[in-house]
Structures are given as structure tokens and as C-alpha cells.
């Protein structure tokens, strides 16, 4: 996909390549990489470098019991994993998180909807549906928030984000994203801590909506 101007920072790509990124963030990174030729190439370079570093790691002997268990595991037939494909605006990693089914939206008010794809102690990832012209309440961040646009566009204090663009927000950013007029803005968003809303009503509803 061309026209993407906001990409994944190297530190997130390296963490993803090493397998150390939390599941919520990994879903967003995998989705962006599936949409962005530039970041897919950068990820490949990081994976190649990681493989070269492993090749230079001294070989360690393993016990005979460990060898036996490894060979037993090799003899065990691998479980068949379903391969998900892009459907409409939803890239393959999102379809995997959806289990191949359409999203089941839950209303948040004023036409805004969400579907939580995964929520655990390390963070949460969700789909957000924001009608054209609608603003998300002004908020800051207690941790990291990744927001990837799948349809439409939004703007905030840092600029404009269209399809394929990724916004990385941390504790230094307070913003009020506004969806552009036209088709609803649909985003994939992941956080590792609760947001800091300025107004009373969003703060009151925050535990219910798990934002």
C-alpha cells in the first residue's frame, strides 16, 4: 500500500521481531506490516540481523533426556492452523483476531462503537468505529497507545492519519482525535494502560468500557 506516512518506530519493530512485544501491540504491528511495504522490508532486515546474531551464539550441549523429548516432539504431527486472509478493510491479522467473523460492535455513545479483540494483564487491543466529524474525548496516556487507521482518517494535535498510518502516543501526548467528514474512521488500537480522560463522563464510564 502506498501513501502511508506514519510508520512503526524501530524499537517496536525490533521488539516484535524478537517476540518480546505484548500481544496487543503485536496485533497492531503485524497489521501495519501487512499493509506497509516499507515496514515489511525493515522488519525483514531486523529478523535477518537477529538470525545472524543467533548464528554467532556458542553452541551448548543438551542432556540426553532433553534430546529425547525434542525428537519425540518432532515425531508429533503438527496441528493444522487456519490461514486467515484479508476481508474488506480488515487485513489478515485482524481477521485472525476476529476468528474469521465480522466484528460485533458495542456502542459507546454518540455513534462511536468498539469491539475488544483481546484484553489481558499486558494490555488490550480493540477495533474503534468513529463516525465522520466525531471527536474522541480529550485524553492523555498512562502508558503506550498504538492506533492504526483501517478506514477513513483522523487528525489531532500531531497531524493527519489516513489508511495505513500508525500513531504512537505516550505519556507526553494529550490529544483529541477528530474523525474526518465522510466515511466512518475505523481504527485498530492497542494500549498497555488506562487512558487519562479530562472530562468527568468518560472517566465515569471508563471501567465499563475497559478503555
KOLDO-50540 format. One record per residue: residue number from 1; residue in three letters; z negated, y, x of N, C-alpha, C, O in turn. Coordinates in steps of 0.1 Angstrom, whole numbers, plus 5000, padded with zeros to 4 digits. Layout:
<atoms>
   pos   code     nz     ny     nx    caz    cay    cax     cz     cy     cx     oz     oy     ox
   NUM    ALA      Z      Y      X      Z      Y      X      Z      Y      X      Z      Y      X
...
</atoms>
This chain:
<atoms>
   pos   code     nz     ny     nx    caz    cay    cax     cz     cy     cx     oz     oy     ox
     1    UNK   5000   4988   5008   5000   5000   5000   5000   5012   5009   4992   5013   5018
     2    UNK   5009   5022   5005   5009   5035   5013   5002   5046   5005   4998   5044   4994
     3    UNK   4999   5057   5012   4993   5068   5006   4978   5068   5007   4971   5077   5002
     4    UNK   4972   5058   5013   4958   5057   5015   4954   5066   5026   4959   5065   5037
     5    UNK   4944   5075   5024   4940   5085   5034   4925   5083   5039   4921   5088   5049
     6    UNK   4917   5076   5031   4903   5074   5034   4901   5059   5037   4902   5051   5028
     7    UNK   4898   5056   5049   4897   5042   5054   4883   5037   5057   4874   5045   5056
     8    UNK   4882   5024   5061   4869   5018   5064   4865   5022   5078   4873   5021   5088
     9    UNK   4853   5027   5080   4848   5030   5094   4848   5018   5103   4846   5007   5097
    10    UNK   4849   5019   5116   4850   5008   5125   4837   5000   5124   4837   4987   5125
    11    UNK   4825   5006   5123   4813   4999   5123   4812   4989   5111   4806   4979   5112
    12    UNK   4818   4993   5099   4818   4984   5088   4827   4973   5090   4825   4961   5086
    13    UNK   4839   4976   5096   4849   4965   5099   4843   4955   5108   4845   4943   5107
    14    UNK   4836   4960   5119   4830   4951   5129   4820   4942   5122   4819   4930   5125
    15    UNK   4811   4948   5114   4801   4940   5107   4807   4930   5098   4802   4918   5097
    16    UNK   4818   4934   5091   4825   4924   5082   4831   4913   5090   4830   4901   5086
    17    UNK   4837   4916   5101   4844   4906   5110   4834   4896   5115   4837   4884   5117
    18    UNK   4821   4901   5118   4811   4892   5124   4803   4884   5113   4795   4876   5117
    19    UNK   4806   4888   5100   4799   4881   5090   4785   4886   5087   4777   4880   5080
    20    UNK   4781   4898   5092   4768   4903   5091   4767   4914   5080   4756   4919   5078
    21    UNK   4778   4917   5073   4777   4927   5062   4772   4920   5049   4776   4909   5046
    22    UNK   4763   4927   5042   4758   4922   5029   4769   4919   5020   4780   4925   5020
    23    UNK   4767   4910   5010   4777   4905   5001   4784   4917   4993   4796   4917   4992
    24    UNK   4776   4926   4988   4781   4937   4980   4791   4945   4988   4802   4948   4983
    25    UNK   4787   4949   5000   4796   4957   5008   4809   4948   5013   4820   4954   5014
    26    UNK   4806   4935   5015   4818   4927   5019   4828   4926   5009   4840   4926   5012
    27    UNK   4824   4926   4996   4834   4926   4985   4842   4938   4985   4855   4937   4983
    28    UNK   4836   4950   4988   4844   4962   4988   4853   4963   5000   4865   4966   4999
    29    UNK   4848   4959   5012   4856   4959   5024   4868   4949   5022   4879   4953   5026
    30    UNK   4866   4937   5017   4876   4927   5015   4887   4933   5006   4899   4930   5008
    31    UNK   4883   4940   4995   4892   4945   4986   4901   4956   4992   4913   4956   4990
    32    UNK   4894   4965   4999   4902   4976   5006   4912   4970   5016   4923   4974   5016
    33    UNK   4907   4960   5024   4916   4954   5034   4928   4948   5027   4939   4948   5033
    34    UNK   4926   4942   5015   4937   4936   5008   4947   4946   5003   4959   4943   5000
    35    UNK   4943   4959   5002   4952   4970   4998   4958   4978   5009   4967   4985   5007
    36    UNK   4952   4977   5021   4955   4987   5032   4960   4980   5044   4953   4972   5051
    37    UNK   4973   4982   5047   4979   4976   5059   4972   4980   5072   4970   4972   5081
    38    UNK   4968   4993   5073   4962   4998   5085   4949   4991   5088   4946   4987   5099
    39    UNK   4940   4991   5077   4927   4985   5079   4928   4969   5081   4920   4964   5088
    40    UNK   4938   4963   5075   4940   4949   5078   4944   4946   5092   4939   4937   5098
    41    UNK   4952   4955   5098   4955   4954   5112   4943   4956   5121   4941   4949   5131
    42    UNK   4935   4966   5118   4923   4969   5126   4913   4958   5125   4907   4954   5135
    43    UNK   4912   4952   5113   4903   4940   5112   4908   4929   5120   4900   4922   5127
    44    UNK   4921   4926   5120   4926   4916   5129   4923   4918   5143   4920   4908   5151
    45    UNK   4924   4930   5148   4921   4933   5162   4906   4931   5165   4903   4925   5175
    46    UNK   4897   4934   5156   4883   4931   5158   4880   4916   5158   4872   4912   5166
    47    UNK   4887   4909   5149   4885   4894   5149   4890   4888   5162   4884   4878   5167
    48    UNK   4901   4893   5167   4907   4888   5179   4897   4890   5191   4895   4882   5199
    49    UNK   4891   4902   5191   4882   4906   5202   4869   4897   5201   4864   4892   5211
    50    UNK   4864   4895   5188   4853   4886   5186   4856   4872   5191   4847   4866   5197
    51    UNK   4868   4867   5188   4871   4854   5193   4872   4853   5208   4867   4843   5214
    52    UNK   4877   4863   5215   4877   4863   5229   4863   4863   5235   4861   4857   5245
    53    UNK   4854   4871   5229   4840   4871   5234   4834   4857   5232   4826   4853   5241
    54    UNK   4837   4850   5221   4831   4837   5220   4837   4827   5230   4830   4818   5235
    55    UNK   4850   4829   5234   4856   4820   5244   4848   4822   5257   4848   4812   5265
    56    UNK   4843   4834   5260   4836   4836   5273   4821   4832   5272   4814   4832   5282
    57    UNK   4816   4827   5261   4803   4823   5259   4801   4809   5266   4809   4800   5263
    58    UNK   4791   4808   5275   4789   4795   5281   4787   4783   5271   4780   4785   5261
    59    UNK   4793   4772   5274   4792   4760   5265   4778   4754   5267   4773   4752   5278
    60    UNK   4771   4751   5255   4758   4745   5255   4759   4731   5250   4766   4728   5240
    61    UNK   4752   4722   5257   4752   4708   5253   4744   4706   5240   4734   4713   5238
    62    UNK   4748   4697   5231   4741   4695   5219   4736   4680   5219   4741   4672   5226
    63    UNK   4725   4678   5211   4719   4664   5211   4729   4654   5205   4738   4658   5197
    64    UNK   4726   4641   5208   4735   4631   5202   4733   4631   5186   4742   4628   5179
    65    UNK   4721   4634   5182   4718   4634   5167   4726   4645   5161   4732   4644   5150
    66    UNK   4727   4657   5167   4735   4668   5162   4750   4665   5162   4757   4668   5153
    67    UNK   4754   4658   5173   4768   4654   5173   4772   4644   5162   4782   4646   5155
    68    UNK   4762   4635   5159   4765   4625   5148   4766   4632   5135   4774   4629   5126
    69    UNK   4757   4642   5132   4757   4650   5120   4770   4658   5118   4776   4659   5107
    70    UNK   4775   4663   5129   4787   4671   5129   4799   4662   5126   4808   4666   5118
    71    UNK   4800   4650   5132   4811   4641   5129   4810   4636   5114   4820   4634   5108
    72    UNK   4798   4634   5109   4796   4630   5095   4801   4641   5086   4808   4638   5076
    73    UNK   4798   4653   5090   4803   4665   5081   4818   4665   5082   4825   4669   5071
    74    UNK   4824   4662   5093   4839   4663   5094   4845   4652   5085   4857   4654   5080
    75    UNK   4838   4641   5083   4844   4630   5075   4842   4632   5060   4848   4625   5052
    76    UNK   4834   4642   5057   4831   4645   5043   4843   4653   5037   4846   4664   5043
    77    UNK   4849   4649   5026   4861   4656   5021   4857   4671   5017   4846   4673   5011
    78    UNK   4865   4680   5021   4862   4694   5018   4864   4697   5003   4873   4692   4997
    79    UNK   4855   4705   4997   4856   4708   4983   4868   4717   4981   4870   4726   4989
    80    UNK   4875   4715   4971   4887   4724   4968   4882   4737   4962   4875   4738   4952
    81    UNK   4886   4748   4969   4882   4761   4965   4894   4768   4957   4906   4767   4961
    82    UNK   4891   4774   4946   4901   4781   4938   4906   4793   4946   4898   4801   4951
    83    UNK   4919   4795   4945   4925   4806   4952   4928   4817   4941   4935   4814   4931
    84    UNK   4923   4829   4942   4925   4839   4932   4936   4849   4937   4938   4851   4949
    85    UNK   4943   4853   4927   4954   4863   4930   4952   4876   4923   4944   4877   4913
    86    UNK   4959   4886   4927   4958   4899   4921   4962   4898   4906   4971   4891   4903
    87    UNK   4955   4906   4898   4958   4906   4884   4957   4921   4879   4946   4927   4879
    88    UNK   4969   4927   4876   4969   4941   4872   4964   4950   4883   4969   4949   4894
    89    UNK   4954   4958   4880   4949   4967   4891   4938   4960   4900   4934   4966   4909
    90    UNK   4934   4948   4896   4923   4941   4903   4929   4932   4915   4935   4922   4912
    91    UNK   4926   4936   4927   4930   4927   4938   4923   4914   4938   4913   4912   4931
    92    UNK   4928   4905   4947   4922   4891   4947   4907   4891   4949   4901   4883   4942
    93    UNK   4901   4898   4958   4887   4897   4960   4879   4901   4947   4868   4896   4945
    94    UNK   4884   4911   4940   4878   4915   4927   4879   4904   4917   4870   4901   4910
    95    UNK   4891   4898   4916   4893   4887   4907   4884   4875   4910   4879   4868   4901
    96    UNK   4881   4873   4923   4872   4862   4927   4858   4865   4922   4851   4857   4917
    97    UNK   4854   4878   4923   4841   4882   4919   4840   4881   4903   4829   4879   4898
    98    UNK   4851   4883   4897   4851   4882   4882   4853   4868   4877   4852   4865   4865
    99    UNK   4855   4858   4887   4857   4844   4883   4870   4842   4876   4872   4833   4868
   100    UNK   4880   4851   4879   4893   4850   4873   4894   4855   4858   4904   4854   4852
   101    UNK   4883   4861   4853   4883   4866   4839   4884   4881   4839   4880   4888   4849
   102    UNK   4888   4887   4827   4888   4901   4826   4874   4907   4827   4864   4899   4823
   103    UNK   4872   4919   4831   4858   4925   4831   4852   4926   4818   4859   4930   4808
   104    UNK   4839   4924   4817   4831   4926   4804   4824   4939   4806   4813   4939   4812
   105    UNK   4829   4950   4801   4823   4963   4803   4811   4965   4794   4810   4960   4783
   106    UNK   4801   4972   4800   4789   4976   4793   4788   4991   4793   4789   4997   4803
   107    UNK   4787   4997   4781   4787   5012   4780   4774   5018   4787   4763   5013   4786
   108    UNK   4777   5029   4794   4766   5037   4800   4764   5050   4793   4754   5058   4795
   109    UNK   4773   5054   4784   4773   5066   4777   4784   5075   4780   4789   5075   4791
   110    UNK   4789   5083   4770   4800   5093   4772   4812   5087   4776   4820   5093   4783
   111    UNK   4815   5074   4773   4827   5067   4776   4827   5060   4790   4836   5053   4793
   112    UNK   4816   5063   4798   4815   5056   4811   4810   5042   4809   4801   5039   4801
   113    UNK   4816   5032   4816   4812   5018   4815   4811   5012   4829   4815   5018   4839
   114    UNK   4804   5001   4829   4803   4994   4841   4802   4979   4839   4799   4974   4828
   115    UNK   4805   4971   4849   4803   4957   4849   4797   4953   4863   4803   4955   4873
   116    UNK   4785   4948   4863   4778   4944   4876   4784   4931   4880   4783   4921   4872
   117    UNK   4790   4930   4892   4796   4918   4897   4786   4909   4904   4786   4897   4904
   118    UNK   4777   4916   4911   4767   4908   4919   4755   4918   4921   4757   4929   4925
   119    UNK   4743   4912   4920   4731   4920   4923   4721   4911   4929   4716   4902   4923
   120    UNK   4717   4914   4941   4706   4907   4948   4698   4916   4956   4699   4928   4956
   121    UNK   4689   4911   4965   4680   4919   4972   4687   4928   4983   4682   4938   4987
   122    UNK   4699   4923   4987   4706   4931   4997   4714   4942   4992   4719   4951   4999
   123    UNK   4717   4942   4978   4725   4953   4972   4732   4948   4960   4729   4937   4955
   124    UNK   4740   4957   4954   4747   4954   4942   4761   4959   4943   4764   4969   4950
   125    UNK   4770   4952   4936   4784   4957   4935   4789   4956   4921   4785   4947   4914
   126    UNK   4796   4967   4917   4800   4968   4902   4813   4974   4901   4818   4981   4910
   127    UNK   4819   4972   4889   4831   4980   4885   4826   4991   4877   4818   4990   4868
   128    UNK   4832   5003   4879   4829   5015   4871   4842   5020   4864   4852   5021   4870
   129    UNK   4840   5024   4851   4851   5029   4844   4847   5043   4839   4838   5045   4832
   130    UNK   4855   5053   4844   4851   5067   4842   4863   5074   4835   4873   5075   4841
   131    UNK   4862   5078   4822   4873   5085   4815   4878   5097   4823   4870   5104   4830
   132    UNK   4891   5100   4822   4897   5111   4828   4889   5124   4824   4886   5127   4812
   133    UNK   4886   5132   4834   4879   5145   4832   4864   5144   4831   4857   5154   4831
   134    UNK   4859   5132   4832   4844   5129   4831   4838   5130   4845   4844   5126   4855
   135    UNK   4826   5135   4845   4818   5136   4858   4807   5126   4858   4801   5124   4848
   136    UNK   4805   5120   4870   4793   5112   4872   4781   5121   4875   4783   5131   4883
   137    UNK   4769   5119   4869   4758   5128   4872   4756   5131   4887   4757   5121   4895
   138    UNK   4752   5143   4890   4749   5147   4904   4738   5138   4910   4728   5136   4903
   139    UNK   4741   5132   4921   4731   5123   4927   4733   5123   4943   4743   5126   4948
   140    UNK   4722   5119   4949   4721   5116   4963   4719   5101   4965   4721   5093   4956
   141    UNK   4716   5097   4978   4716   5083   4981   4704   5079   4989   4701   5086   4999
   142    UNK   4698   5068   4986   4686   5063   4994   4691   5053   5004   4683   5049   5013
   143    UNK   4704   5050   5004   4710   5041   5013   4725   5044   5015   4729   5055   5015
   144    UNK   4733   5033   5015   4747   5035   5017   4754   5032   5003   4750   5022   4996
   145    UNK   4764   5039   5000   4773   5037   4988   4787   5036   4992   4792   5046   4999
   146    UNK   4794   5026   4989   4809   5025   4991   4816   5025   4978   4812   5018   4969
   147    UNK   4825   5034   4976   4833   5035   4964   4848   5034   4967   4853   5042   4974
   148    UNK   4854   5024   4961   4869   5022   4963   4876   5024   4950   4872   5018   4939
   149    UNK   4886   5032   4950   4894   5035   4938   4904   5025   4935   4912   5021   4944
   150    UNK   4904   5019   4923   4914   5009   4919   4925   5015   4910   4936   5010   4909
   151    UNK   4921   5025   4902   4930   5032   4893   4926   5046   4891   4914   5049   4892
   152    UNK   4935   5055   4890   4932   5069   4888   4928   5076   4901   4932   5072   4912
   153    UNK   4919   5086   4900   4914   5093   4911   4902   5101   4907   4899   5103   4896
   154    UNK   4894   5104   4918   4882   5113   4915   4881   5123   4927   4887   5121   4938
   155    UNK   4874   5134   4925   4872   5144   4935   4857   5147   4935   4850   5147   4925
   156    UNK   4852   5151   4947   4838   5155   4948   4838   5165   4960   4848   5171   4964
   157    UNK   4826   5168   4965   4824   5178   4975   4831   5175   4988   4833   5184   4996
   158    UNK   4835   5163   4990   4841   5159   5003   4856   5158   5002   4863   5156   5012
   159    UNK   4862   5158   4990   4877   5157   4989   4881   5149   4977   4874   5147   4967
   160    UNK   4894   5145   4977   4900   5137   4967   4902   5123   4971   4906   5120   4982
   161    UNK   4900   5114   4962   4901   5099   4965   4910   5093   4954   4907   5093   4942
   162    UNK   4921   5088   4959   4931   5081   4950   4930   5066   4952   4922   5061   4958
   163    UNK   4940   5059   4946   4940   5045   4946   4941   5040   4960   4949   5044   4968
   164    UNK   4931   5031   4964   4930   5025   4977   4921   5033   4986   4917   5027   4997
   165    UNK   4917   5045   4983   4908   5053   4991   4894   5048   4990   4890   5044   4979
   166    UNK   4887   5048   5001   4873   5044   5001   4864   5056   5005   4866   5062   5016
   167    UNK   4854   5059   4997   4844   5069   5000   4832   5062   5005   4827   5053   4999
   168    UNK   4826   5067   5017   4814   5062   5023   4804   5073   5022   4805   5083   5028
   169    UNK   4793   5070   5014   4783   5080   5011   4770   5075   5016   4766   5064   5014
   170    UNK   4762   5084   5023   4749   5080   5028   4739   5090   5024   4741   5099   5015
   171    UNK   4727   5090   5030   4716   5098   5026   4718   5113   5028   4711   5121   5022
   172    UNK   4728   5117   5035   4731   5131   5038   4740   5137   5027   4742   5149   5027
   173    UNK   4746   5129   5018   4755   5134   5008   4749   5134   4994   4744   5124   4990
   174    UNK   4750   5146   4988   4747   5147   4974   4760   5152   4967   4766   5162   4972
   175    UNK   4764   5145   4957   4777   5149   4951   4778   5146   4936   4769   5139   4930
   176    UNK   4788   5151   4930   4790   5150   4916   4805   5146   4914   4813   5155   4911
   177    UNK   4809   5133   4915   4823   5129   4914   4828   5132   4900   4821   5130   4890
   178    UNK   4840   5137   4900   4847   5140   4887   4860   5133   4887   4869   5135   4896
   179    UNK   4862   5125   4876   4875   5118   4875   4886   5128   4871   4884   5137   4863
   180    UNK   4898   5126   4877   4909   5134   4873   4913   5132   4859   4912   5121   4854
   181    UNK   4919   5143   4853   4925   5141   4840   4936   5131   4840   4943   5129   4850
   182    UNK   4938   5124   4829   4948   5113   4828   4941   5100   4826   4931   5099   4820
   183    UNK   4947   5089   4832   4941   5076   4830   4927   5075   4836   4923   5082   4845
   184    UNK   4919   5066   4830   4905   5065   4834   4905   5061   4849   4914   5054   4854
   185    UNK   4895   5066   4856   4893   5062   4870   4884   5049   4870   4873   5049   4866
   186    UNK   4890   5039   4876   4883   5026   4877   4880   5024   4892   4889   5024   4900
   187    UNK   4867   5022   4895   4863   5020   4909   4855   5007   4911   4849   5002   4902
   188    UNK   4855   5003   4923   4846   4992   4928   4836   4999   4937   4839   5005   4947
   189    UNK   4823   4998   4933   4812   5005   4940   4801   4995   4944   4797   4987   4936
   190    UNK   4796   4997   4956   4785   4989   4961   4774   4998   4967   4777   5008   4974
   191    UNK   4762   4994   4965   4750   5001   4971   4740   4992   4976   4740   4980   4972
   192    UNK   4732   4996   4985   4721   4988   4990   4708   4994   4987   4697   4989   4992
   193    UNK   4708   5005   4979   4695   5011   4975   4698   5019   4962   4710   5023   4960
   194    UNK   4688   5023   4955   4690   5030   4942   4695   5044   4946   4692   5050   4956
   195    UNK   4703   5050   4936   4708   5064   4938   4696   5073   4934   4687   5070   4928
   196    UNK   4698   5086   4939   4688   5096   4936   4695   5106   4926   4702   5115   4931
   197    UNK   4692   5105   4913   4698   5114   4903   4689   5126   4902   4677   5126   4903
   198    UNK   4695   5138   4901   4688   5150   4899   4682   5152   4885   4671   5157   4884
   199    UNK   4690   5149   4875   4686   5152   4861   4677   5141   4856   4678   5129   4860
   200    UNK   4670   5144   4845   4660   5135   4840   4665   5123   4833   4661   5112   4835
   201    UNK   4676   5125   4825   4681   5114   4817   4686   5103   4825   4683   5091   4823
   202    UNK   4695   5105   4835   4699   5094   4844   4688   5087   4851   4688   5075   4853
   203    UNK   4678   5095   4855   4667   5089   4862   4659   5079   4852   4654   5069   4856
   204    UNK   4658   5084   4840   4651   5076   4830   4658   5062   4827   4652   5052   4825
   205    UNK   4671   5063   4827   4680   5051   4823   4683   5043   4835   4688   5032   4834
   206    UNK   4680   5048   4847   4683   5041   4859   4678   5026   4860   4686   5017   4864
   207    UNK   4666   5023   4856   4662   5009   4857   4669   5000   4847   4671   4988   4850
   208    UNK   4673   5006   4836   4680   4998   4826   4694   4994   4831   4699   4983   4830
   209    UNK   4701   5004   4837   4715   5002   4841   4716   4996   4856   4727   4993   4860
   210    UNK   4704   4996   4862   4704   4990   4876   4713   4997   4886   4721   4991   4893
   211    UNK   4712   5010   4885   4721   5019   4894   4713   5024   4906   4718   5031   4914
</atoms>
